[in-house]
Amino acid sequence: MKNWMDEFVYNTDLSQNRPIKDVVYESIRKTLIEHKVPVGERFIEKEYSDRLNISRTPVRESLKQLEVEGLVKYVPRLGVVVNRITREDVIEIYKIRSSLELLVATEAMKHITQSDVDRITKLLDDTQKESLENNIDEVVKLFSEFNSQLYNLSKMKILPNMISNLNNYLHRFRTISIEDPVRRERAILEHRQIIKSIVERDRDLSEMIIKKHLYDSLDVVLQEINK
């Protein structure tokens, strides 16, 4: 039988020059949101802390926060177990993302320049090339870079982290969506349309494209959850 604690320990890098409580929280959270450990598996606090030779206090604090976030839950007589992301969770995440992404686009309209357009257009051309060659990992990276450049254009500091945290919950599902070549090409086209709407300062068009872009992706995620 596989010892799933190996995944949590492997993902924890204590060599970082950061507070242990932050490293522990982010490491456990990353393992959970990447779905490396099946739903229902126990997280044994003592084993984790013993194997890493750290106090149980930061582990306990991290688990309490992760329980608030819904990534783990406490089950009587069993302990802390990995929780499931539900359909309702996913739908809520996409509703929030839709509003936040529109805010990004609206703010980007105030700042975008021709040099920004040229740079992002080249990025999308590169993405299309990698997509046609079926280089999925590279497409995933370029999609993330597209988002990063849009966030930078918005000149907002807090908002990108909020969206990133939401995206983390859907990491595995987003990759599955991109593996579909038809969906991939449609997403690239929608990215081009989003940039066009920003250049034209057309908020209504941005809203329409962003909602279509996200809800097409939502359909793929929900289909995967139903399997």
N, C-alpha and C positions, 0 to 999 in steps of 0.2 A: 504494500500500500504506500502511495506517495505521501511524503511528509510535506504538506503545503507550507509549513513554517519556513522551509528553505527559500521560498519565493520572497517572503517578507525580509528575511535576513539578507538575502542576496541584493535586494534593492536598497539596503540601508548602508550608506557610505558615511562612516563616522570620522573620516579624515578631513571633512570639510571644516573650515574655521568658522563655525556657526554654533549657536546654542543647541545642545543635544535635543532639547524638547522640540525645537523646530525641525531638526533633521528627522527625528523619529516620526513626528506627525506627518510630514510631507512624504516620507518613504512609505509608511503604511498606506496612506491615502492613495499614492501613485499605484501601488500594487493592487489596491481594490478597484480603482476606476479603470484600470487596464484589464480587468476581469481575468487576472492570472490565477485567481483562487475561486473555486466553485461556490455558488450560493449554499449556505448552510454549514460550511466548514467552520470549525472552531478556531478562534485566535487564542492561543495559550500564552497569556501575559508572562508567566514565569519562565517558560521556555525561551521566549524571545529575548527577555532581558538577560537571562543566564548566558545564552549563546553569544550575545554581544557584549557581555560583561558590563552592563549599565544598570543604574537604579531602576526600580519598577515605577517610580513616581512619574517620569515623563511619559512612560508607556501608558500608564493609567489615565493621565490627563489627555493624551492623544485619543485614546479610545472613547473617552467621554465626549470629546468634540466630534469625533466621527459618528458617534451615535446620534448626536444632534443633527448632523448632516444626513443621516439615514443610510450611511454606508455599512454600519454594523448595528446589531441589536443585542440586547441582553435577554437570554432565555433562561428562566429558572431551572436550576439543577443541571444546566448544560454550560452556561457561561456566555461569553461573547462570541457571536457567530456572524459570518459574512451575510449581509442583507442583499435583497434583490432590488434592482431599479425597475419600477413598474411602468406600465403604459401611461398612467396618470402623471408619473414623474417626468417622463419623456415629453409628453404633450405640454406640460407646464414649462419645461426648459425651453422648448421651441417658441412658446408664446413670449417668454421673456426675451429670448434672443431676437425675435422679430422686432420688438420695440427698440432694443438697444442698437441693433444693426442699422435701423432707420435713423436713429440719432447720430450714429457715426457718419452716415452718408450726408445727412443734413449739415453737420458741422464741416465736413470735408468740402462741401460746396463753397464755403467761405474762403478756402485757402488754396484750392487746387490750381496749379499752373501748367503751362504747356509742357515744361520739362518733366513734371510729374506724370502727365498723360503719356508722354513718349516712353518714360521708364516703365510704367505699368503695362503699356501696350506690348513692349518687348518681352516683359515677364509672361504675359498671356500667350504670346507667340511661342515662347520657349515651352510653356506648359502644354500647348497644343502639339508641339513636336514630340515631347516625351509621352504624351497620351497616345499618339498614333503608333509609337514604338512599344506601347504597353509597359512603360517603365513606371509601375504603380507607386513605388516608394518615392521616386523623384516628383511625380505629380502631387503626392501628398505634401511634400516639402514646399513645392511651388504654390500650392493652394494656401498654405500657411503663410508664406511670404506675401502673397496678395493681400490677405487679411491684415497682416502687420503693416503693410504700406498704407492701407486705407485708414487704419487706426492712427498711424502717425500723421496723416493728412488732417484728421479731425482735431489735432492739437489737444486732445483730452488725455489726462494721465491715469485716472482711476478706471474709467470705462473699459479699456482693453483688458485689464486684469479680471474684471467682472465677467466679460464674455469668455475669456480664456478658462476661467474656473468652470463655467457652464459647459464649455466644449470638452473639458476633461472627462466629464461623466459619460460622454458619448464617443470616446476615442475609438473603441473597437468598431462601433457601428458606422462611424464616418468612413473608415477604411473600407468596409464592406460595400458601402454606397459607391465609392470611387472605383471599385473593381469592375463595375458594370460600364462597358465602353460607351453605351448610348447615354447613360446618365452622366458620365464623365464629360462627354462632348457638350451636352446640354448645359452643364454647370459652367464650363468655360465660356460658352456663349452668353450665359446670364451674367457672368463676371464682366464681360465686355459691355453688356447693356447697362449694368450698374454704373460703370465708369462714364458711359455716355450720358446717363441721367444726371450724374454729378456735374459733369462739364456744362450741361445745359441748365443747371440749377433747377431741375424739374423734380420737386419733392414727391409729387403724386406718382410719377413714373418710377422713381426709386422705390417707393413703398410697394407698388404693384410687383416689381421684379424681385425685390427682397423677399416678399411673402411667398411668391411662387417658388423661388429658389430654395427657401427653407422648408416649405411644406412638401415639396417633392422629396426632399431628403428625409423629412419626417415619415413619409409613407414607407420608405425603404427600411427605416429603423423599426417601425412598428411591425412590419412584415417579419423582420428578423426576430423580434421579441416573441412573436406569436408561434415561432417554430418550436 
